[in-house]
Amino acid sequence: APQVAAHHAAAPQVAAQHAAAPQVAAQYSAAPQMPMVAQPPIVQLPGGGFSFDPLALPLPPELAPNVYSWLRRLALQADLQGADRLLRDALADLTSSLAVVLIYAGPDGLHSLGTADELPKDQGPIQAVARSRRALAASHSVLVPIATSNETIAVIQLTRNAHQNPYTLMEHVLVAAIARESSGIMHHLVVQHLQRRTEAESDKKSLSRPEALDSHRRRGHEGVIAELSPGWVR
């Protein structure tokens, strides 16, 4: 981080410049997206740390094999739970992080698919990253959005123990590449996850068993019309 900061002039904080930006995880909201203010790919922040645009950091060719081997496995996941677990493993492997959390936004607020206590108490930085679609990096923690050019899908939170070495610029590049290249897959799985949750709530009100309805959907085809004899059916 110090090396990056030396090459970029000090700039205003990211969160303050994006107050009118879209809400966290825009795919959960019907609000129209607002145009973003153009900024350099890497910006030093007052008080230490820096922000960067994951869509603007190129991936060096020598790092590509590790990143795309994980992405090939991610593309084979059938649901969001499996993709979430695999991304956590990938990020822990590539960055040697002590903790990796993927944070999503839903109708009930921010949530993760892990343990109930893994979300930070102060969620302001996460919301700022989601709104600005720019990562925030400190010496031992990083918040990186999984985002398209106009919406945020999730926010990756990486942390290290204070006794570990600080994150390096190369590790920031690796996380940015994972976040950037996984956005299409994760968007599809998040939408699918929300659809299935809505269907599950609807199934609770149905006369049929929820398990039967879910099995029928996963088969991917409709049932045949029952053939009834008109001799006894009126």
N, C-alpha and C positions, 0 to 999 in steps of 0.2 A: 504493500500500500504506500509506504513512503516514496518508493521509486516512481510510482504512478503519479503521486501528488506533485512531485518535483517538475513534471512535464506539463502540468495544467494549472492555469491561474485559478485562484479562489473564485467560487461562484456561490450564489444564494442556495439555500437548502432546497432539496427537491420537493419536500412535502408542501412548502409554502407556495411554490410555483404552480402547483397542480390542484388548487382548491376547487376549481370548476370542472375537474376531470370526471370520468365516469365512476360509478360505484364499484366496490370490490367485486371481482368476478362477474364481468358484465353479461355473461351468458345466462345468469340467473335473473337478470333484470330486463325489462322491455324498454328502458330508457335509451334514447338515441345517444350515440357516442359523439364526444366533442373532439375537435382537432387538438393535437398535442403541440406544445411549444417546442420548437427545435432546440436541441442542446447538443454539446459535444459528446462523443461516445463515453468519455470518462471525465468526471467533474469532482474536484476536491471540495469537501464540505468544511465549513467553519467548525472548529472544535475537534477536528480529527475525522478520519474515515473518508470515504469517497463513494460516489454513485457511478454506475455504469449502465449502459444500454445493452442487454443481452443479445439483441438483434444486430448489433453493430460490431461485436467483437469477433474477428475471424478465428477459425480453428486451424492451427498449424497442421500440416499434413502428417507430421510424425505422431500427433496425438489422435488422429482420426480413427485408427483401428480399434483402440480401446473404447472410444465413445460409440462407434457404430456397432460394435459387437453387443453392447448392452441394448442399443436401440432395436436391433433385430429381434432380440428376446422380448422387448417391450411390445413390439408389433404383434406378437403371438398371444398376448394376454386377452382373455375373453371378457373380463370385467374390470371395474375400477379397483376393487380390492387387490386383485392380482397385480395390476399395474402399479398401484401404490407401493406394495411390498417390494416389487422389483426395482422401482426407482430409488427407494430408500437404500437398497443393497448396492445399487450402482453408485450412488453419490457417496456412500460410506467407503466404498472400495476406491473410488477415484480421488477422494480428498482426505481420507483418514480422519473423518469427523467423529467426534464423540457421540453426537446426536444428530439425527436427520428427521425432520418433520415436514410433511406436506399439508398445507392449510388451505381449505376450500371455504367458499362462501355459499350459504344456502338461505332459505326463507327464515331460518331460526338464527342466523348469524354465522360467525366463523366456526369451523369445526374441522377435525381431522378424523382419519379412519383408524387411528391408534388408540392409546390409552386416554382416559378422560382428563388426566392431569398434565398432558404434554403441551397443551397450548400455553403460551406465555400470558402472564397477568396483564401486562401492558401490550395491548393490541394496536396501539397507534402506529408504530413503525410498519407493521404488516399492512395496515390499511393504506398508509402512504405509499408503500411499494406497489400495492395492487392498483391504486389510482394512477400513479405516475408511469407504471410499467418500466421502472428503472430499479436496478438492484442497489441495495445499501450494504456496504462492506466496512467492517471494522477489523481489528487485528485478529480476534478470535470468534467472530460471528459474521454470518453473511445471510442476507435475505434476497432471494432472487425470484422474480416472477416467471411463471410459465405463461407466456402471453403471445398473442398474435399481434399484428400491427395496430389493432384497435380494441382489444379486450383482454382481460386477465382471466386465466383459467384457474390457477392456484398460485400459492407462494411457497417456495422452498426455504426452510430455515435450517441453516447449518451452524453448529456450535462446536467449539473445542474447549478443553480444559485449559485454564490459565497457565499450567505448567507445560503445555504443548507448544510447539513452534507456531507462530502466526501463519495465517493463510498467505500463500504466495500468489503472485499475479497469474502464474500458470494454472493454479487451481481455480481461480476465478474464471479463467477462460474455459476450463473443462466444464464447470457448472453452467456457465452461460450456454455452451454448446448443447449440453443435455437438455436444458430448459427450452432452448430454441427449437431443437429438432424433435422434441417429444410433444410439442404443443398440439399438433394436429391429431395425434393418437389420443392424447389426454382429453382434448375437447370432445371427441367422439364418445369416449368412455364416460365422461362426466354427464353428458346429455343422456346417454343410455342409463346410467345409474339413477338419475332423477326420474326418468320415464318409468323405470321398474319400481321405484319407490311410490310413485303416484298410482301405478297399477296395483301394487300391493295394498295400498289404502283402500282403493276401490273394491278389490277382491274381498275385503273383510265384510262388505255389505252385500255380497252376492250369495245366492242360494247354493252355489257350487263351492266345493272346498278350494281354498286358495292354492294348495299344492297342485290340484288338478288343473286349475286355470294357468298356473305358471308353467306346468309341463306342456300344456297345449300350445302356449305361445312359443316355447323354445323349440318345438318341433318344426315350426315355420310353415305349417300348412293347415288348411281348414279341414274339419271333419266331413264325412260324407252325409248326405241327406238320409234320414231314416226311411226305410221302405215299409209303409204300413198298408195293410189290406183294407180297401174301402168297404169290404163286407161287414166288418164289425166296428170300424172307426167312424163315428159320425162327426 
